[in-house]
């Protein structure tokens, strides 16, 4: 974590395992990467004000996510 005045940023490493039995292949899709999280102090506590996920690697059946969403790709907020 780095702190610069009233701003801080931390990086967290993640690995997410998704499992869904399906007729299209492997039931597993694993995604790994980092989250970059921005924070600022509010009332003596650090509060998250931004978060960016960066996928760096994946393994397995990525079609699981399309099956779960009914074939709809998610849109950015």
mmJSON file of the N, C-alpha and C atoms, coordinates in Angstrom:
{"data_MODEL":{"atom_site":{
"group_PDB":["ATOM","ATOM","ATOM","ATOM","ATOM","ATOM","ATOM","ATOM","ATOM","ATOM","ATOM","ATOM","ATOM","ATOM","ATOM","ATOM","ATOM","ATOM","ATOM","ATOM","ATOM","ATOM","ATOM","ATOM","ATOM","ATOM","ATOM","ATOM","ATOM","ATOM","ATOM","ATOM","ATOM","ATOM","ATOM","ATOM","ATOM","ATOM","ATOM","ATOM","ATOM","ATOM","ATOM","ATOM","ATOM","ATOM","ATOM","ATOM","ATOM","ATOM","ATOM","ATOM","ATOM","ATOM","ATOM","ATOM","ATOM","ATOM","ATOM","ATOM","ATOM","ATOM","ATOM","ATOM","ATOM","ATOM","ATOM","ATOM","ATOM","ATOM","ATOM","ATOM","ATOM","ATOM","ATOM","ATOM","ATOM","ATOM","ATOM","ATOM","ATOM","ATOM","ATOM","ATOM","ATOM","ATOM","ATOM","ATOM","ATOM","ATOM","ATOM","ATOM","ATOM","ATOM","ATOM","ATOM","ATOM","ATOM","ATOM","ATOM","ATOM","ATOM","ATOM","ATOM","ATOM","ATOM","ATOM","ATOM","ATOM","ATOM","ATOM","ATOM","ATOM","ATOM","ATOM","ATOM","ATOM","ATOM","ATOM","ATOM","ATOM","ATOM","ATOM","ATOM","ATOM","ATOM","ATOM","ATOM","ATOM","ATOM","ATOM","ATOM","ATOM","ATOM","ATOM","ATOM","ATOM","ATOM","ATOM","ATOM","ATOM","ATOM","ATOM","ATOM","ATOM","ATOM","ATOM","ATOM","ATOM","ATOM","ATOM","ATOM","ATOM","ATOM","ATOM","ATOM","ATOM","ATOM","ATOM","ATOM","ATOM","ATOM","ATOM","ATOM","ATOM","ATOM","ATOM","ATOM","ATOM","ATOM","ATOM","ATOM","ATOM","ATOM","ATOM","ATOM","ATOM","ATOM","ATOM","ATOM","ATOM","ATOM","ATOM","ATOM","ATOM","ATOM","ATOM","ATOM","ATOM","ATOM","ATOM","ATOM","ATOM","ATOM","ATOM","ATOM","ATOM","ATOM","ATOM","ATOM","ATOM","ATOM","ATOM","ATOM","ATOM","ATOM","ATOM","ATOM","ATOM","ATOM","ATOM","ATOM","ATOM","ATOM","ATOM","ATOM","ATOM","ATOM","ATOM","ATOM","ATOM","ATOM","ATOM","ATOM","ATOM","ATOM","ATOM","ATOM","ATOM","ATOM","ATOM"],
"id":[1,2,3,4,5,6,7,8,9,10,11,12,13,14,15,16,17,18,19,20,21,22,23,24,25,26,27,28,29,30,31,32,33,34,35,36,37,38,39,40,41,42,43,44,45,46,47,48,49,50,51,52,53,54,55,56,57,58,59,60,61,62,63,64,65,66,67,68,69,70,71,72,73,74,75,76,77,78,79,80,81,82,83,84,85,86,87,88,89,90,91,92,93,94,95,96,97,98,99,100,101,102,103,104,105,106,107,108,109,110,111,112,113,114,115,116,117,118,119,120,121,122,123,124,125,126,127,128,129,130,131,132,133,134,135,136,137,138,139,140,141,142,143,144,145,146,147,148,149,150,151,152,153,154,155,156,157,158,159,160,161,162,163,164,165,166,167,168,169,170,171,172,173,174,175,176,177,178,179,180,181,182,183,184,185,186,187,188,189,190,191,192,193,194,195,196,197,198,199,200,201,202,203,204,205,206,207,208,209,210,211,212,213,214,215,216,217,218,219,220,221,222,223,224,225,226,227,228,229,230,231],
"type_symbol":["N","C","C","N","C","C","N","C","C","N","C","C","N","C","C","N","C","C","N","C","C","N","C","C","N","C","C","N","C","C","N","C","C","N","C","C","N","C","C","N","C","C","N","C","C","N","C","C","N","C","C","N","C","C","N","C","C","N","C","C","N","C","C","N","C","C","N","C","C","N","C","C","N","C","C","N","C","C","N","C","C","N","C","C","N","C","C","N","C","C","N","C","C","N","C","C","N","C","C","N","C","C","N","C","C","N","C","C","N","C","C","N","C","C","N","C","C","N","C","C","N","C","C","N","C","C","N","C","C","N","C","C","N","C","C","N","C","C","N","C","C","N","C","C","N","C","C","N","C","C","N","C","C","N","C","C","N","C","C","N","C","C","N","C","C","N","C","C","N","C","C","N","C","C","N","C","C","N","C","C","N","C","C","N","C","C","N","C","C","N","C","C","N","C","C","N","C","C","N","C","C","N","C","C","N","C","C","N","C","C","N","C","C","N","C","C","N","C","C","N","C","C","N","C","C","N","C","C","N","C","C"],
"label_atom_id":["N","CA","C","N","CA","C","N","CA","C","N","CA","C","N","CA","C","N","CA","C","N","CA","C","N","CA","C","N","CA","C","N","CA","C","N","CA","C","N","CA","C","N","CA","C","N","CA","C","N","CA","C","N","CA","C","N","CA","C","N","CA","C","N","CA","C","N","CA","C","N","CA","C","N","CA","C","N","CA","C","N","CA","C","N","CA","C","N","CA","C","N","CA","C","N","CA","C","N","CA","C","N","CA","C","N","CA","C","N","CA","C","N","CA","C","N","CA","C","N","CA","C","N","CA","C","N","CA","C","N","CA","C","N","CA","C","N","CA","C","N","CA","C","N","CA","C","N","CA","C","N","CA","C","N","CA","C","N","CA","C","N","CA","C","N","CA","C","N","CA","C","N","CA","C","N","CA","C","N","CA","C","N","CA","C","N","CA","C","N","CA","C","N","CA","C","N","CA","C","N","CA","C","N","CA","C","N","CA","C","N","CA","C","N","CA","C","N","CA","C","N","CA","C","N","CA","C","N","CA","C","N","CA","C","N","CA","C","N","CA","C","N","CA","C","N","CA","C","N","CA","C","N","CA","C","N","CA","C","N","CA","C","N","CA","C","N","CA","C"],
"label_alt_id":[null,null,null,null,null,null,null,null,null,null,null,null,null,null,null,null,null,null,null,null,null,null,null,null,null,null,null,null,null,null,null,null,null,null,null,null,null,null,null,null,null,null,null,null,null,null,null,null,null,null,null,null,null,null,null,null,null,null,null,null,null,null,null,null,null,null,null,null,null,null,null,null,null,null,null,null,null,null,null,null,null,null,null,null,null,null,null,null,null,null,null,null,null,null,null,null,null,null,null,null,null,null,null,null,null,null,null,null,null,null,null,null,null,null,null,null,null,null,null,null,null,null,null,null,null,null,null,null,null,null,null,null,null,null,null,null,null,null,null,null,null,null,null,null,null,null,null,null,null,null,null,null,null,null,null,null,null,null,null,null,null,null,null,null,null,null,null,null,null,null,null,null,null,null,null,null,null,null,null,null,null,null,null,null,null,null,null,null,null,null,null,null,null,null,null,null,null,null,null,null,null,null,null,null,null,null,null,null,null,null,null,null,null,null,null,null,null,null,null,null,null,null,null,null,null,null,null,null,null,null,null],
"label_comp_id":["UNK","UNK","UNK","UNK","UNK","UNK","UNK","UNK","UNK","UNK","UNK","UNK","UNK","UNK","UNK","UNK","UNK","UNK","UNK","UNK","UNK","UNK","UNK","UNK","UNK","UNK","UNK","UNK","UNK","UNK","UNK","UNK","UNK","UNK","UNK","UNK","UNK","UNK","UNK","UNK","UNK","UNK","UNK","UNK","UNK","UNK","UNK","UNK","UNK","UNK","UNK","UNK","UNK","UNK","UNK","UNK","UNK","UNK","UNK","UNK","UNK","UNK","UNK","UNK","UNK","UNK","UNK","UNK","UNK","UNK","UNK","UNK","UNK","UNK","UNK","UNK","UNK","UNK","UNK","UNK","UNK","UNK","UNK","UNK","UNK","UNK","UNK","UNK","UNK","UNK","UNK","UNK","UNK","UNK","UNK","UNK","UNK","UNK","UNK","UNK","UNK","UNK","UNK","UNK","UNK","UNK","UNK","UNK","UNK","UNK","UNK","UNK","UNK","UNK","UNK","UNK","UNK","UNK","UNK","UNK","UNK","UNK","UNK","UNK","UNK","UNK","UNK","UNK","UNK","UNK","UNK","UNK","UNK","UNK","UNK","UNK","UNK","UNK","UNK","UNK","UNK","UNK","UNK","UNK","UNK","UNK","UNK","UNK","UNK","UNK","UNK","UNK","UNK","UNK","UNK","UNK","UNK","UNK","UNK","UNK","UNK","UNK","UNK","UNK","UNK","UNK","UNK","UNK","UNK","UNK","UNK","UNK","UNK","UNK","UNK","UNK","UNK","UNK","UNK","UNK","UNK","UNK","UNK","UNK","UNK","UNK","UNK","UNK","UNK","UNK","UNK","UNK","UNK","UNK","UNK","UNK","UNK","UNK","UNK","UNK","UNK","UNK","UNK","UNK","UNK","UNK","UNK","UNK","UNK","UNK","UNK","UNK","UNK","UNK","UNK","UNK","UNK","UNK","UNK","UNK","UNK","UNK","UNK","UNK","UNK","UNK","UNK","UNK","UNK","UNK","UNK"],
"label_asym_id":["A","A","A","A","A","A","A","A","A","A","A","A","A","A","A","A","A","A","A","A","A","A","A","A","A","A","A","A","A","A","A","A","A","A","A","A","A","A","A","A","A","A","A","A","A","A","A","A","A","A","A","A","A","A","A","A","A","A","A","A","A","A","A","A","A","A","A","A","A","A","A","A","A","A","A","A","A","A","A","A","A","A","A","A","A","A","A","A","A","A","A","A","A","A","A","A","A","A","A","A","A","A","A","A","A","A","A","A","A","A","A","A","A","A","A","A","A","A","A","A","A","A","A","A","A","A","A","A","A","A","A","A","A","A","A","A","A","A","A","A","A","A","A","A","A","A","A","A","A","A","A","A","A","A","A","A","A","A","A","A","A","A","A","A","A","A","A","A","A","A","A","A","A","A","A","A","A","A","A","A","A","A","A","A","A","A","A","A","A","A","A","A","A","A","A","A","A","A","A","A","A","A","A","A","A","A","A","A","A","A","A","A","A","A","A","A","A","A","A","A","A","A","A","A","A","A","A","A","A","A","A"],
"label_entity_id":["1","1","1","1","1","1","1","1","1","1","1","1","1","1","1","1","1","1","1","1","1","1","1","1","1","1","1","1","1","1","1","1","1","1","1","1","1","1","1","1","1","1","1","1","1","1","1","1","1","1","1","1","1","1","1","1","1","1","1","1","1","1","1","1","1","1","1","1","1","1","1","1","1","1","1","1","1","1","1","1","1","1","1","1","1","1","1","1","1","1","1","1","1","1","1","1","1","1","1","1","1","1","1","1","1","1","1","1","1","1","1","1","1","1","1","1","1","1","1","1","1","1","1","1","1","1","1","1","1","1","1","1","1","1","1","1","1","1","1","1","1","1","1","1","1","1","1","1","1","1","1","1","1","1","1","1","1","1","1","1","1","1","1","1","1","1","1","1","1","1","1","1","1","1","1","1","1","1","1","1","1","1","1","1","1","1","1","1","1","1","1","1","1","1","1","1","1","1","1","1","1","1","1","1","1","1","1","1","1","1","1","1","1","1","1","1","1","1","1","1","1","1","1","1","1","1","1","1","1","1","1"],
"label_seq_id":[1,1,1,2,2,2,3,3,3,4,4,4,5,5,5,6,6,6,7,7,7,8,8,8,9,9,9,10,10,10,11,11,11,12,12,12,13,13,13,14,14,14,15,15,15,16,16,16,17,17,17,18,18,18,19,19,19,20,20,20,21,21,21,22,22,22,23,23,23,24,24,24,25,25,25,26,26,26,27,27,27,28,28,28,29,29,29,30,30,30,31,31,31,32,32,32,33,33,33,34,34,34,35,35,35,36,36,36,37,37,37,38,38,38,39,39,39,40,40,40,41,41,41,42,42,42,43,43,43,44,44,44,45,45,45,46,46,46,47,47,47,48,48,48,49,49,49,50,50,50,51,51,51,52,52,52,53,53,53,54,54,54,55,55,55,56,56,56,57,57,57,58,58,58,59,59,59,60,60,60,61,61,61,62,62,62,63,63,63,64,64,64,65,65,65,66,66,66,67,67,67,68,68,68,69,69,69,70,70,70,71,71,71,72,72,72,73,73,73,74,74,74,75,75,75,76,76,76,77,77,77],
"pdbx_PDB_ins_code":[null,null,null,null,null,null,null,null,null,null,null,null,null,null,null,null,null,null,null,null,null,null,null,null,null,null,null,null,null,null,null,null,null,null,null,null,null,null,null,null,null,null,null,null,null,null,null,null,null,null,null,null,null,null,null,null,null,null,null,null,null,null,null,null,null,null,null,null,null,null,null,null,null,null,null,null,null,null,null,null,null,null,null,null,null,null,null,null,null,null,null,null,null,null,null,null,null,null,null,null,null,null,null,null,null,null,null,null,null,null,null,null,null,null,null,null,null,null,null,null,null,null,null,null,null,null,null,null,null,null,null,null,null,null,null,null,null,null,null,null,null,null,null,null,null,null,null,null,null,null,null,null,null,null,null,null,null,null,null,null,null,null,null,null,null,null,null,null,null,null,null,null,null,null,null,null,null,null,null,null,null,null,null,null,null,null,null,null,null,null,null,null,null,null,null,null,null,null,null,null,null,null,null,null,null,null,null,null,null,null,null,null,null,null,null,null,null,null,null,null,null,null,null,null,null,null,null,null,null,null,null],
"Cartn_x":[0.85,0.0,0.897,0.514,1.231,0.275,0.791,-0.01,0.646,-0.175,0.303,-0.702,-0.457,-1.387,-2.705,-3.791,-5.113,-5.57,-4.617,-4.909,-4.053,-4.581,-3.812,-4.208,-3.295,-3.576,-2.951,-3.705,-3.149,-3.438,-2.613,-2.787,-2.983,-4.021,-4.314,-4.301,-3.675,-3.632,-4.836,-5.496,-6.638,-6.542,-7.24,-7.477,-8.924,-9.734,-11.16,-11.456,-12.011,-12.364,-13.878,-14.331,-15.754,-16.06,-17.115,-17.46,-18.934,-19.207,-20.573,-20.614,-21.348,-21.544,-22.285,-21.801,-22.411,-22.095,-22.853,-22.623,-21.536,-20.891,-19.963,-18.491,-18.181,-16.777,-16.526,-15.323,-14.898,-15.852,-16.094,-16.946,-16.204,-14.932,-14.118,-13.49,-13.52,-12.79,-12.134,-10.831,-10.078,-9.475,-9.604,-9.112,-8.21,-7.101,-6.19,-5.704,-5.326,-4.821,-4.694,-4.936,-4.797,-5.999,-6.233,-7.134,-6.272,-6.494,-5.872,-6.974,-6.797,-7.855,-7.412,-8.212,-7.948,-8.752,-8.151,-8.798,-8.591,-9.499,-9.353,-9.936,-9.45,-9.938,-11.272,-12.161,-13.441,-13.684,-13.76,-14.031,-13.027,-11.773,-10.737,-10.591,-11.364,-11.263,-10.982,-10.245,-9.997,-11.189,-11.707,-12.846,-12.424,-12.908,-12.613,-13.381,-12.677,-13.354,-13.123,-12.26,-12.093,-11.518,-11.83,-11.314,-11.221,-10.046,-9.825,-9.294,-10.011,-9.554,-8.81,-7.631,-6.867,-6.648,-7.313,-7.117,-5.77,-4.945,-3.625,-3.481,-4.325,-4.278,-5.623,-5.894,-7.112,-6.811,-7.597,-7.412,-8.766,-9.037,-10.266,-11.326,-12.572,-13.712,-14.323,-13.869,-14.371,-15.839,-16.391,-17.798,-18.757,-18.265,-19.109,-19.783,-19.064,-19.631,-20.764,-20.637,-21.72,-22.939,-22.726,-23.851,-24.62,-23.885,-24.525,-25.313,-24.789,-25.447,-26.526,-26.799,-27.809,-27.331,-26.021,-25.45,-25.23,-25.587,-25.411,-24.051,-23.288,-22.009,-22.266,-21.582,-21.77,-21.257,-21.867,-21.428,-20.815,-19.898,-19.223,-20.21,-20.045,-20.933,-20.529],
"Cartn_y":[-1.165,0.0,1.229,2.195,3.466,4.558,5.483,6.597,7.89,8.804,10.109,11.148,11.701,12.681,12.027,12.534,11.98,10.974,10.355,9.307,8.103,6.923,5.69,4.754,3.868,2.873,1.561,0.494,-0.818,-1.739,-2.757,-3.768,-5.11,-5.817,-7.145,-8.149,-9.28,-10.359,-11.267,-11.711,-12.605,-13.821,-14.859,-16.047,-16.445,-16.452,-16.766,-18.044,-19.021,-20.298,-20.335,-20.509,-20.582,-22.019,-22.592,-23.981,-24.053,-24.699,-24.898,-26.141,-27.157,-28.326,-27.872,-28.288,-27.832,-28.816,-28.785,-29.722,-29.275,-28.131,-27.56,-27.746,-28.584,-28.8,-28.823,-28.437,-28.46,-27.654,-28.117,-27.368,-26.236,-26.021,-25.08,-24.011,-22.772,-21.67,-20.887,-20.694,-19.984,-18.729,-17.626,-16.335,-15.762,-15.176,-14.582,-13.229,-12.406,-11.08,-10.224,-8.926,-7.979,-7.037,-6.528,-5.403,-4.229,-3.056,-1.819,-1.013,-0.738,-0.159,1.21,2.228,3.575,3.848,4.571,4.866,6.321,6.819,8.144,8.108,8.971,8.949,9.684,9.068,9.672,9.374,10.4,10.205,9.306,9.398,8.605,7.189,6.829,5.495,5.639,4.673,4.666,4.029,4.709,4.234,4.018,2.956,2.644,3.616,4.223,5.097,4.702,3.714,3.208,1.793,1.025,-0.342,-0.741,-1.224,-1.671,-3.099,-4.011,-5.392,-5.561,-6.164,-6.469,-7.972,-8.633,-10.07,-10.276,-11.162,-11.407,-12.805,-13.715,-15.067,-15.757,-16.771,-17.564,-18.986,-19.918,-21.323,-22.013,-22.868,-23.654,-23.137,-23.401,-23.158,-21.776,-20.778,-19.41,-19.268,-20.255,-20.196,-20.313,-20.726,-20.814,-19.475,-18.381,-17.072,-16.707,-17.067,-16.815,-17.667,-18.907,-19.77,-19.182,-18.713,-18.149,-16.885,-16.07,-14.806,-14.979,-16.204,-16.418,-15.966,-15.957,-15.552,-14.061,-13.296,-11.842,-11.485,-10.697,-10.23,-9.073,-9.047,-7.932,-6.624,-5.525,-4.205,-3.463,-2.58,-1.788,-0.801,-0.55,0.404,1.831],
"Cartn_z":[0.0,0.0,0.0,-0.811,-0.824,-0.372,0.423,0.931,0.475,-0.06,-0.5,-0.02,1.151,1.728,2.085,1.469,1.762,0.709,0.044,-0.946,-0.63,-0.907,-0.769,-1.904,-2.244,-3.269,-2.842,-3.029,-2.737,-3.902,-4.022,-5.06,-4.379,-4.794,-4.257,-5.401,-5.171,-6.16,-5.922,-7.007,-6.845,-7.753,-7.35,-8.171,-7.925,-8.966,-8.847,-9.611,-8.925,-9.548,-9.709,-10.961,-11.283,-11.692,-11.129,-11.428,-11.817,-12.96,-13.423,-14.306,-13.871,-14.728,-15.976,-17.157,-18.404,-19.513,-20.609,-21.716,-22.688,-22.446,-23.419,-23.08,-22.1,-21.786,-20.299,-19.942,-18.545,-17.66,-16.431,-15.523,-14.793,-15.113,-14.345,-15.247,-14.751,-15.37,-14.243,-14.325,-13.303,-13.919,-13.2,-13.657,-12.571,-12.967,-11.999,-12.456,-11.491,-11.822,-10.585,-10.763,-9.658,-9.588,-8.4,-8.169,-7.73,-8.318,-7.864,-7.184,-5.915,-5.094,-4.58,-4.865,-4.387,-3.125,-2.178,-0.904,-0.51,0.33,0.918,2.329,3.229,4.611,4.762,5.547,5.902,7.379,8.184,9.6,10.303,9.923,10.567,10.045,9.014,8.404,6.916,6.36,4.92,4.213,3.17,2.394,0.939,0.344,-1.058,-1.946,-2.915,-3.863,-5.32,-5.537,-6.9,-6.837,-7.883,-7.949,-9.422,-9.803,-11.171,-11.129,-11.789,-11.896,-13.215,-13.149,-14.352,-14.392,-15.342,-15.52,-16.202,-15.644,-16.204,-16.775,-16.362,-16.907,-16.668,-17.474,-17.332,-17.78,-17.245,-17.597,-17.536,-18.496,-18.463,-19.423,-19.075,-19.951,-19.708,-20.471,-20.301,-20.702,-21.422,-21.831,-20.647,-19.496,-18.306,-18.021,-18.168,-17.851,-18.824,-20.092,-21.051,-20.731,-20.296,-19.928,-18.748,-17.741,-16.55,-16.887,-17.805,-18.144,-19.209,-19.615,-20.657,-22.015,-22.2,-23.484,-23.617,-22.587,-22.625,-22.044,-22.774,-22.258,-21.295,-20.146,-19.215,-19.794,-19.393,-19.841,-18.673,-18.986,-17.948,-17.343,-16.061,-15.377,-15.663],
"occupancy":[1.0,1.0,1.0,1.0,1.0,1.0,1.0,1.0,1.0,1.0,1.0,1.0,1.0,1.0,1.0,1.0,1.0,1.0,1.0,1.0,1.0,1.0,1.0,1.0,1.0,1.0,1.0,1.0,1.0,1.0,1.0,1.0,1.0,1.0,1.0,1.0,1.0,1.0,1.0,1.0,1.0,1.0,1.0,1.0,1.0,1.0,1.0,1.0,1.0,1.0,1.0,1.0,1.0,1.0,1.0,1.0,1.0,1.0,1.0,1.0,1.0,1.0,1.0,1.0,1.0,1.0,1.0,1.0,1.0,1.0,1.0,1.0,1.0,1.0,1.0,1.0,1.0,1.0,1.0,1.0,1.0,1.0,1.0,1.0,1.0,1.0,1.0,1.0,1.0,1.0,1.0,1.0,1.0,1.0,1.0,1.0,1.0,1.0,1.0,1.0,1.0,1.0,1.0,1.0,1.0,1.0,1.0,1.0,1.0,1.0,1.0,1.0,1.0,1.0,1.0,1.0,1.0,1.0,1.0,1.0,1.0,1.0,1.0,1.0,1.0,1.0,1.0,1.0,1.0,1.0,1.0,1.0,1.0,1.0,1.0,1.0,1.0,1.0,1.0,1.0,1.0,1.0,1.0,1.0,1.0,1.0,1.0,1.0,1.0,1.0,1.0,1.0,1.0,1.0,1.0,1.0,1.0,1.0,1.0,1.0,1.0,1.0,1.0,1.0,1.0,1.0,1.0,1.0,1.0,1.0,1.0,1.0,1.0,1.0,1.0,1.0,1.0,1.0,1.0,1.0,1.0,1.0,1.0,1.0,1.0,1.0,1.0,1.0,1.0,1.0,1.0,1.0,1.0,1.0,1.0,1.0,1.0,1.0,1.0,1.0,1.0,1.0,1.0,1.0,1.0,1.0,1.0,1.0,1.0,1.0,1.0,1.0,1.0,1.0,1.0,1.0,1.0,1.0,1.0,1.0,1.0,1.0,1.0,1.0,1.0,1.0,1.0,1.0,1.0,1.0,1.0],
"B_iso_or_equiv":[0.0,0.0,0.0,0.0,0.0,0.0,0.0,0.0,0.0,0.0,0.0,0.0,0.0,0.0,0.0,0.0,0.0,0.0,0.0,0.0,0.0,0.0,0.0,0.0,0.0,0.0,0.0,0.0,0.0,0.0,0.0,0.0,0.0,0.0,0.0,0.0,0.0,0.0,0.0,0.0,0.0,0.0,0.0,0.0,0.0,0.0,0.0,0.0,0.0,0.0,0.0,0.0,0.0,0.0,0.0,0.0,0.0,0.0,0.0,0.0,0.0,0.0,0.0,0.0,0.0,0.0,0.0,0.0,0.0,0.0,0.0,0.0,0.0,0.0,0.0,0.0,0.0,0.0,0.0,0.0,0.0,0.0,0.0,0.0,0.0,0.0,0.0,0.0,0.0,0.0,0.0,0.0,0.0,0.0,0.0,0.0,0.0,0.0,0.0,0.0,0.0,0.0,0.0,0.0,0.0,0.0,0.0,0.0,0.0,0.0,0.0,0.0,0.0,0.0,0.0,0.0,0.0,0.0,0.0,0.0,0.0,0.0,0.0,0.0,0.0,0.0,0.0,0.0,0.0,0.0,0.0,0.0,0.0,0.0,0.0,0.0,0.0,0.0,0.0,0.0,0.0,0.0,0.0,0.0,0.0,0.0,0.0,0.0,0.0,0.0,0.0,0.0,0.0,0.0,0.0,0.0,0.0,0.0,0.0,0.0,0.0,0.0,0.0,0.0,0.0,0.0,0.0,0.0,0.0,0.0,0.0,0.0,0.0,0.0,0.0,0.0,0.0,0.0,0.0,0.0,0.0,0.0,0.0,0.0,0.0,0.0,0.0,0.0,0.0,0.0,0.0,0.0,0.0,0.0,0.0,0.0,0.0,0.0,0.0,0.0,0.0,0.0,0.0,0.0,0.0,0.0,0.0,0.0,0.0,0.0,0.0,0.0,0.0,0.0,0.0,0.0,0.0,0.0,0.0,0.0,0.0,0.0,0.0,0.0,0.0,0.0,0.0,0.0,0.0,0.0,0.0],
"pdbx_formal_charge":[null,null,null,null,null,null,null,null,null,null,null,null,null,null,null,null,null,null,null,null,null,null,null,null,null,null,null,null,null,null,null,null,null,null,null,null,null,null,null,null,null,null,null,null,null,null,null,null,null,null,null,null,null,null,null,null,null,null,null,null,null,null,null,null,null,null,null,null,null,null,null,null,null,null,null,null,null,null,null,null,null,null,null,null,null,null,null,null,null,null,null,null,null,null,null,null,null,null,null,null,null,null,null,null,null,null,null,null,null,null,null,null,null,null,null,null,null,null,null,null,null,null,null,null,null,null,null,null,null,null,null,null,null,null,null,null,null,null,null,null,null,null,null,null,null,null,null,null,null,null,null,null,null,null,null,null,null,null,null,null,null,null,null,null,null,null,null,null,null,null,null,null,null,null,null,null,null,null,null,null,null,null,null,null,null,null,null,null,null,null,null,null,null,null,null,null,null,null,null,null,null,null,null,null,null,null,null,null,null,null,null,null,null,null,null,null,null,null,null,null,null,null,null,null,null,null,null,null,null,null,null],
"auth_seq_id":[1,1,1,2,2,2,3,3,3,4,4,4,5,5,5,6,6,6,7,7,7,8,8,8,9,9,9,10,10,10,11,11,11,12,12,12,13,13,13,14,14,14,15,15,15,16,16,16,17,17,17,18,18,18,19,19,19,20,20,20,21,21,21,22,22,22,23,23,23,24,24,24,25,25,25,26,26,26,27,27,27,28,28,28,29,29,29,30,30,30,31,31,31,32,32,32,33,33,33,34,34,34,35,35,35,36,36,36,37,37,37,38,38,38,39,39,39,40,40,40,41,41,41,42,42,42,43,43,43,44,44,44,45,45,45,46,46,46,47,47,47,48,48,48,49,49,49,50,50,50,51,51,51,52,52,52,53,53,53,54,54,54,55,55,55,56,56,56,57,57,57,58,58,58,59,59,59,60,60,60,61,61,61,62,62,62,63,63,63,64,64,64,65,65,65,66,66,66,67,67,67,68,68,68,69,69,69,70,70,70,71,71,71,72,72,72,73,73,73,74,74,74,75,75,75,76,76,76,77,77,77],
"auth_comp_id":["UNK","UNK","UNK","UNK","UNK","UNK","UNK","UNK","UNK","UNK","UNK","UNK","UNK","UNK","UNK","UNK","UNK","UNK","UNK","UNK","UNK","UNK","UNK","UNK","UNK","UNK","UNK","UNK","UNK","UNK","UNK","UNK","UNK","UNK","UNK","UNK","UNK","UNK","UNK","UNK","UNK","UNK","UNK","UNK","UNK","UNK","UNK","UNK","UNK","UNK","UNK","UNK","UNK","UNK","UNK","UNK","UNK","UNK","UNK","UNK","UNK","UNK","UNK","UNK","UNK","UNK","UNK","UNK","UNK","UNK","UNK","UNK","UNK","UNK","UNK","UNK","UNK","UNK","UNK","UNK","UNK","UNK","UNK","UNK","UNK","UNK","UNK","UNK","UNK","UNK","UNK","UNK","UNK","UNK","UNK","UNK","UNK","UNK","UNK","UNK","UNK","UNK","UNK","UNK","UNK","UNK","UNK","UNK","UNK","UNK","UNK","UNK","UNK","UNK","UNK","UNK","UNK","UNK","UNK","UNK","UNK","UNK","UNK","UNK","UNK","UNK","UNK","UNK","UNK","UNK","UNK","UNK","UNK","UNK","UNK","UNK","UNK","UNK","UNK","UNK","UNK","UNK","UNK","UNK","UNK","UNK","UNK","UNK","UNK","UNK","UNK","UNK","UNK","UNK","UNK","UNK","UNK","UNK","UNK","UNK","UNK","UNK","UNK","UNK","UNK","UNK","UNK","UNK","UNK","UNK","UNK","UNK","UNK","UNK","UNK","UNK","UNK","UNK","UNK","UNK","UNK","UNK","UNK","UNK","UNK","UNK","UNK","UNK","UNK","UNK","UNK","UNK","UNK","UNK","UNK","UNK","UNK","UNK","UNK","UNK","UNK","UNK","UNK","UNK","UNK","UNK","UNK","UNK","UNK","UNK","UNK","UNK","UNK","UNK","UNK","UNK","UNK","UNK","UNK","UNK","UNK","UNK","UNK","UNK","UNK","UNK","UNK","UNK","UNK","UNK","UNK"],
"auth_asym_id":["A","A","A","A","A","A","A","A","A","A","A","A","A","A","A","A","A","A","A","A","A","A","A","A","A","A","A","A","A","A","A","A","A","A","A","A","A","A","A","A","A","A","A","A","A","A","A","A","A","A","A","A","A","A","A","A","A","A","A","A","A","A","A","A","A","A","A","A","A","A","A","A","A","A","A","A","A","A","A","A","A","A","A","A","A","A","A","A","A","A","A","A","A","A","A","A","A","A","A","A","A","A","A","A","A","A","A","A","A","A","A","A","A","A","A","A","A","A","A","A","A","A","A","A","A","A","A","A","A","A","A","A","A","A","A","A","A","A","A","A","A","A","A","A","A","A","A","A","A","A","A","A","A","A","A","A","A","A","A","A","A","A","A","A","A","A","A","A","A","A","A","A","A","A","A","A","A","A","A","A","A","A","A","A","A","A","A","A","A","A","A","A","A","A","A","A","A","A","A","A","A","A","A","A","A","A","A","A","A","A","A","A","A","A","A","A","A","A","A","A","A","A","A","A","A","A","A","A","A","A","A"],
"auth_atom_id":["N","CA","C","N","CA","C","N","CA","C","N","CA","C","N","CA","C","N","CA","C","N","CA","C","N","CA","C","N","CA","C","N","CA","C","N","CA","C","N","CA","C","N","CA","C","N","CA","C","N","CA","C","N","CA","C","N","CA","C","N","CA","C","N","CA","C","N","CA","C","N","CA","C","N","CA","C","N","CA","C","N","CA","C","N","CA","C","N","CA","C","N","CA","C","N","CA","C","N","CA","C","N","CA","C","N","CA","C","N","CA","C","N","CA","C","N","CA","C","N","CA","C","N","CA","C","N","CA","C","N","CA","C","N","CA","C","N","CA","C","N","CA","C","N","CA","C","N","CA","C","N","CA","C","N","CA","C","N","CA","C","N","CA","C","N","CA","C","N","CA","C","N","CA","C","N","CA","C","N","CA","C","N","CA","C","N","CA","C","N","CA","C","N","CA","C","N","CA","C","N","CA","C","N","CA","C","N","CA","C","N","CA","C","N","CA","C","N","CA","C","N","CA","C","N","CA","C","N","CA","C","N","CA","C","N","CA","C","N","CA","C","N","CA","C","N","CA","C","N","CA","C","N","CA","C","N","CA","C","N","CA","C","N","CA","C","N","CA","C"],
"pdbx_PDB_model_num":[1,1,1,1,1,1,1,1,1,1,1,1,1,1,1,1,1,1,1,1,1,1,1,1,1,1,1,1,1,1,1,1,1,1,1,1,1,1,1,1,1,1,1,1,1,1,1,1,1,1,1,1,1,1,1,1,1,1,1,1,1,1,1,1,1,1,1,1,1,1,1,1,1,1,1,1,1,1,1,1,1,1,1,1,1,1,1,1,1,1,1,1,1,1,1,1,1,1,1,1,1,1,1,1,1,1,1,1,1,1,1,1,1,1,1,1,1,1,1,1,1,1,1,1,1,1,1,1,1,1,1,1,1,1,1,1,1,1,1,1,1,1,1,1,1,1,1,1,1,1,1,1,1,1,1,1,1,1,1,1,1,1,1,1,1,1,1,1,1,1,1,1,1,1,1,1,1,1,1,1,1,1,1,1,1,1,1,1,1,1,1,1,1,1,1,1,1,1,1,1,1,1,1,1,1,1,1,1,1,1,1,1,1,1,1,1,1,1,1,1,1,1,1,1,1,1,1,1,1,1,1]
}}}
